[in-house]
Amino acid sequence: MLYEVNDETKKRIDNNFTYHAPHGDQADRYGILRGKAMGMAYELVTFCPPSRELSVALTKLEEVMFWANASIARNEVRPAE
């Protein structure tokens, strides 16, 4: 069975799988978010013993950073030039 893909889904897929070059202050904000996540990562490895749980926490923190940056890249409209 095949399913019909509606226009909204096509639009979402096109947006999510397209490179979004940074514009305006986006690159700066990406850097700020990365820096905050890195600081948290150092706190985690300082306060938590090496373990599977720590590895999962670090992976989830990477996911947070990725999704936060994706939110900026995918949802902000590039200003007209």
N, C-alpha and C positions, 0 to 999 in steps of 0.2 A: 504494500500500500504506500502510495506517495501522498504527501500533504502539500497543499497550496501555501505558498509563502506570501503573506500579506505585505502591503507597502510599508507599514510601520516596522515590521520585522526586517525587511530588506534595508530600510534606512538605518536601523540600529546596527545591523551586521556591517554595512558599508562604513559606518562611522567607527565602530570598534576595531575593525581590521585595516584601518588606514593610518599611515604615519601622520602625526600632527606636529608640525614644526612649531617650536615655541615662538610666541610673540609677546610683545609688551614686557611685563615683569614676570612672566610665567617661569622663565629659567631661574630667576632669583628665588621665587617661591618654591620651586622644585628643590633647590639647594637648601633652603631653610628646612623644609620637611625632611630631607635626607639627613641633615645635620642633627635634627631632633631625634630621629629614629636611631642614628648612630650613637648618640648620647645614651639613649635608653638601652641599646644593645650592650654598651660598656657597663651600664649599671647591672643589667641582668647577669653578665658573666662575672661581675665582681661579687654579687650577693648570692648567686645560685650555684650549687655544686654542678660540675659537669655531669650531664645526664641526658637521657632521651627527652625528658620534659623540657630541659633548657633548650635543646635543639629545636623542639617544636615551638617553643616561645620565640626563638630567634627567627624561625621560618615565618611564623604568623606576623611578627613585626615587619619583616620584609614585605609581606602581603599588604599590610596596612600602608606602608610607604608607596608601594606600587599602586594600590587602588586610590589613594589620595591624589597622587600625581595624575593618574588616569582621569580622575574626576575633573581636574583642571584642564587637561589636554582635550578631553572629549566633549566637554560641555560649555566651554567658553567660546563665544563667537569671535572670530578674527575680525578686527576692525577693518573697515574699508580703507583701501590705500589710495 
